Structures are given as structure tokens and as C-alpha cells.
């Protein structure tokens, strides 16, 4: 049975009067915070790639460095966005020759997610901090090594870690009333996610009760895969569309697509849909293992990722 989750999003919180004092002195990022975040990044990259400091720029971004940092969400969330000089990267790392920036960014992010994020899931800055931070590093495919490049994705706020200055200063009070249509769409998303969760739970119960490989067992398994596909489609509609908020035509923080994503986190929709996807993946992996002795990898970019690192 899939569990119920209470969601959260700092987007709906009232802003504080000051920036996070564990990170900032006034509006200036603390020296030890900046040094630690950069060290975690470049200590990792230097082992995996050649000349990383020559082709990488880093910005601290997102709600964790805004005036809405104080929302009660457990560990603080810190997003580090990377910009890359792709020509120099490829020159110094020939394994990437012939790839476009989409494939390069995918490989980077898959690597960071699998290998660096677990090391930065709980970071403190050695001053008896009251809370730890979850730091995630991410390369946006079209962000390069200059400030105007990061502005194109309209971040809530962005602090240039490499050069030690604000690129985009946070609004002191970003909270706004939203149109009724925004709220109605958020409710529609919640209704759809709840229906999918209930259907998936019902089908899992049938699967558990039926004799394995019987006609009803196979029918339930096929229906579960359909529901999982619908859950992924709903998640992609909510999550992927958020990118439209953070491009040259979007409105950033105040864009509908950002509101939709934040409401989905608040309402537990993201957790519901992720649970369905994870359960479906586990069941597919089990079936692959039964038939072939191991999970079958079909994602072409993951296969490309493995090919790159096999050359190192």
C-alpha cells in the first residue's frame, strides 16, 4: 500500500526579515560557507575530470538564499547551479568529443546525482549550526561561464560563488496573491494524483491476492503499468513545464508553472507520483531479474554515460 505524504514548499511561507544567518552576514555570504561549497564541488570534479576549475562557474541559487529560507522543511535546501565553457571542457576531456551539450549535461547530472549528492545530503559549516543543509549541484545545459547566462533562467536569487558577488538579489517580499485559475489547476492536479494512487493501491491488492501468472494476475500487472505510465505523464506535465517559468519568456518565481510545481509539493502530489513510479520500477526490475538475471538498461543516455566512463 502506498503511504500518504504531507507535502511542503517554502514558496507559500511568509518571508523573514533577514537572510539565513547561518549562511550570510547581512547580505554577504560567509567566507567559510562559500569555501566549503566550492571545495566539495571541485574536490569531486578534480578526481573525475581534467581542469574543472578552468571551465566551471558556480552559483548558489534558489529559495535557500531568499527571504523565504525559514520555512520548516527539515534540512535547509541549497542549490548550486553550474555554468560550463563547453569548448574548454571538451578540449581537456576528449571522452566528450562529438557530444552536444544536452548529452554532456545529462552525463554530468547523472554523475553528480549518483556520486556527489549522497556526500552532500547533510552538510554543516562547523560553527555549531542549528540545522544542516542538503546541497545539490546541477548543470543546466545552456548555462555558461558568465553572469548573464544564469540570468536567462530567471532564478529566485543567484550568488556567484566563483567571483563572490550577487548576480540576482532576492526580493525581500515575493509573496503575491495568485489568480483563481492557478488554484483551480492545482486542485485538479491533486484530484488526478489521488485517483491514480487509489487505482494503483487497488491493483496491487489484487496482484497480491491472485496466483502468480494467472490471467487475473497478468491483467492486474498490465493495468498497474498503465497507471504508472499515467502517473509519470502527470508528473512530467507538472515538473517539465516548470522549466517554462525559468527561461527568457517566463516570469520566474511568479510564473504559473512555478506555482503549479510548488503547489504539487505542498499538496503531496510529487510524493504520490514518485511513489507510484518507484514501485513500478521495483516491480519491473524484479521481472527483469527473473527473466534475464539482472535489470535491463534501456535509457540511451545512461548507456552513453557508461560508455564515457569506460574510457577513463
C-alpha positions in Angstrom: 0.0 0.0 0.0 1.4 3.4 -1.0 1.8 5.7 2.0 0.1 9.1 2.4 2.6 12.1 2.5 2.2 15.6 3.8 3.9 17.9 1.4 5.8 21.1 1.9 7.0 24.1 0.0 8.7 27.3 1.3 7.1 29.1 -1.6 3.9 29.6 0.5 5.8 30.8 3.6 6.0 34.3 4.9 9.4 35.8 4.2 11.9 36.5 7.1 13.3 40.0 7.8 16.9 38.8 7.1 18.7 36.2 5.1 19.7 32.9 6.7 22.2 34.0 9.4 24.0 30.6 9.2 24.9 31.5 5.6 25.0 35.2 5.5 26.4 38.2 7.5 23.8 40.8 6.4 23.7 40.2 2.7 27.3 38.9 2.3 27.9 35.2 2.0 30.1 33.9 4.8 33.6 33.0 3.8 33.5 29.5 5.3 30.2 28.7 3.6 31.5 29.7 0.2 34.8 27.9 0.7 33.1 24.7 1.8 30.6 24.6 -1.0 33.2 25.2 -3.6 35.6 22.7 -2.1 33.0 19.9 -2.1 32.4 20.6 -5.8 36.0 20.9 -7.0 37.4 18.1 -4.8 35.0 15.8 -6.5 35.3 17.2 -10.1 39.1 17.1 -9.9 39.0 13.3 -9.5 36.6 12.8 -12.4 37.6 15.4 -14.9 40.6 17.4 -16.1 40.9 21.1 -15.4 37.5 21.6 -13.9 38.3 25.0 -12.4 39.2 26.3 -15.9 35.7 25.5 -17.4 33.3 25.7 -14.5 31.5 28.6 -12.7 29.2 28.0 -9.8 26.2 30.0 -8.4 24.3 29.4 -5.2 20.6 29.7 -6.1 17.0 29.1 -5.1 14.8 29.6 -2.1 17.5 28.7 0.4 19.2 32.1 -0.2 16.0 34.0 -0.4 14.0 35.6 2.4 11.8 32.5 2.5 14.6 30.4 3.9 13.0 29.9 7.3 10.1 27.6 6.2 10.2 24.4 8.3 11.3 21.8 5.9 13.9 19.9 7.9 17.4 20.3 6.4 18.0 23.5 4.5 18.0 23.2 0.7 20.9 24.8 -1.1 21.0 24.5 -4.9 24.3 25.1 -6.7 23.9 25.7 -10.4 26.9 25.2 -12.7 27.9 27.0 -15.9 30.4 25.5 -18.2 32.7 26.5 -21.1 31.9 23.5 -23.2 34.7 24.1 -25.7 37.3 24.1 -23.0 35.7 21.2 -21.2 35.9 19.0 -24.4 39.4 20.2 -25.2 40.6 19.0 -21.7 38.3 15.9 -21.6 38.4 14.2 -25.0 35.9 11.5 -23.9 33.2 14.1 -24.6 34.3 14.8 -28.2 31.4 14.7 -30.6 28.7 15.1 -27.9 26.3 18.0 -27.8 25.7 20.0 -24.6 22.5 18.1 -23.9 24.3 14.8 -23.6 27.2 16.3 -21.7 24.9 17.9 -19.2 22.9 14.7 -18.8 26.1 12.7 -18.1 27.3 15.4 -15.6 24.0 15.5 -13.7 23.6 11.7 -13.6 27.2 11.5 -12.2 26.6 14.3 -9.7 23.3 12.8 -8.6 24.6 9.3 -8.1 28.0 10.1 -6.6 28.2 13.6 -5.2 24.7 14.3 -3.9 25.0 11.4 -1.3 28.1 13.1 0.1 26.4 16.5 0.4 23.0 15.4 1.7 23.8 16.7 5.2 26.4 19.5 5.4 27.2 21.8 8.2 29.6 24.6 8.3 31.4 23.9 11.6 30.0 26.6 13.8 27.6 24.7 15.9 24.8 25.3 13.3 21.3 24.6 14.4 20.5 22.7 11.2 22.3 21.0 8.4 21.9 21.6 4.7 21.2 19.4 1.7 23.4 20.7 -1.1 22.6 19.7 -4.7 24.8 20.5 -7.7 23.3 20.8 -11.1 24.4 21.7 -14.6 21.8 23.5 -16.8 22.7 22.6 -20.4 22.6 26.2 -21.7 24.3 27.9 -18.7 27.8 29.0 -19.4 30.6 30.8 -17.5 29.2 34.3 -17.2 26.6 36.1 -15.1 24.2 37.0 -17.9 23.9 33.3 -18.7 22.4 32.4 -15.3 20.0 35.4 -15.5 18.4 33.8 -18.6 16.8 31.1 -16.4 15.3 33.7 -14.0 16.4 32.2 -10.6 14.7 33.4 -7.4 18.2 34.6 -6.4 21.7 33.7 -7.5 25.0 34.3 -5.7 28.2 33.9 -7.8 30.4 31.6 -5.7 33.2 31.7 -8.1 33.5 35.5 -8.1 31.9 36.2 -4.7 29.1 38.5 -5.5 25.3 38.6 -6.1 24.2 38.1 -9.7 20.5 38.2 -8.9 19.5 39.7 -5.5 16.4 38.1 -3.8 13.1 40.0 -3.4 12.5 41.0 0.2 8.8 40.1 -0.1 8.0 37.9 -3.1 4.6 36.7 -1.8 1.7 37.7 -4.1 -2.0 36.7 -4.5 -2.4 34.3 -7.4 -5.3 34.1 -9.9 -8.1 31.8 -9.2 -7.2 29.7 -12.2 -3.9 28.8 -10.6 -5.6 27.4 -7.6 -8.2 25.5 -9.7 -5.4 23.8 -11.7 -3.6 22.9 -8.5 -6.8 21.2 -7.2 -7.3 19.4 -10.5 -3.8 18.0 -10.2 -4.4 16.8 -6.7 -7.6 15.1 -7.7 -5.9 13.3 -10.6 -3.0 12.2 -8.4 -5.3 10.9 -5.7 -7.3 8.9 -8.3 -4.1 7.3 -9.7 -2.9 6.5 -6.2 -6.1 4.8 -5.3 -6.2 2.8 -8.5 -2.6 1.7 -8.1 -3.3 0.5 -4.5 -6.3 -1.4 -5.6 -4.4 -3.2 -8.3 -1.5 -4.0 -6.0 -4.0 -5.7 -3.6 -5.4 -7.8 -6.5 -1.9 -8.7 -7.6 -1.0 -9.8 -4.0 -4.2 -12.0 -3.8 -4.0 -13.7 -7.1 -2.0 -16.7 -8.1 1.2 -15.5 -9.8 1.0 -15.8 -13.7 -2.8 -16.4 -13.6 -4.9 -14.5 -16.1 -6.2 -12.0 -13.3 -2.6 -11.6 -12.1 -1.4 -10.7 -15.5 -4.4 -8.3 -16.1 -3.6 -6.5 -12.8 0.1 -6.2 -13.7 -0.7 -4.8 -17.1 -3.2 -2.3 -15.5 -0.6 -1.3 -13.0 1.8 -0.4 -15.7 -0.8 1.7 -17.4 -1.4 3.6 -14.2 2.3 4.0 -13.7 2.6 5.5 -17.2 -0.3 7.9 -16.4 1.4 8.9 -13.1 4.7 9.6 -14.9 2.9 11.7 -17.6 1.2 13.8 -14.9 4.5 14.3 -13.1 6.2 15.2 -16.3 3.5 17.7 -17.1 3.9 19.4 -13.7 7.7 19.1 -13.4 8.8 19.6 -17.0 6.5 22.5 -17.6 8.1 24.3 -14.7 11.1 24.9 -17.0 8.9 27.3 -18.9 8.9 29.6 -15.9 12.7 29.8 -15.9 13.6 30.9 -19.4 13.7 34.2 -21.3 9.9 34.1 -21.9 8.9 33.0 -18.3 8.2 35.0 -15.2 10.4 33.1 -12.8 9.2 32.9 -9.3 5.7 34.3 -10.1 5.1 32.2 -13.2 2.1 29.9 -13.3 4.3 26.8 -14.0 6.4 27.5 -10.9 3.2 27.9 -8.8 1.9 24.6 -10.1 5.1 22.8 -9.1 5.2 24.4 -5.7 1.6 23.6 -5.1 2.3 20.0 -6.1 5.0 19.8 -3.5 2.8 21.4 -0.9 -0.2 19.1 -1.6 1.9 15.9 -1.6 1.3 15.3 -5.3 5.1 14.9 -6.0 5.4 12.3 -3.3 2.3 10.4 -4.5 3.5 10.2 -8.1 7.1 9.4 -7.2 5.9 6.5 -5.0 3.9 5.0 -8.0 7.0 5.4 -10.3 9.4 3.9 -7.7 7.0 0.9 -7.0 6.6 0.3 -10.8 10.4 0.4 -11.3 10.9 -2.0 -8.5 8.4 -4.4 -10.0 9.9 -4.1 -13.4 13.4 -4.7 -12.0 12.1 -7.8 -10.3 10.6 -9.1 -13.5 13.8 -8.4 -15.5 15.8 -10.2 -12.9 13.5 -13.2 -13.0 13.8 -13.3 -16.8 17.3 -12.1 -17.5 19.2 -12.3 -14.2 19.6 -8.5 -14.0 17.9 -5.2 -14.6 17.8 -4.3 -18.3 19.1 -0.8 -19.0 17.3 0.9 -21.9 17.9 4.6 -21.4 20.2 5.6 -24.2 21.8 8.4 -22.3 22.6 6.1 -19.3 24.2 3.7 -21.8 26.2 6.7 -23.2 27.2 7.6 -19.7 28.6 4.2 -19.0 30.5 4.3 -22.3 32.1 7.6 -21.4 33.4 6.4 -18.0 34.6 3.1 -19.5 37.1 5.2 -21.5 38.6 6.8 -18.4 
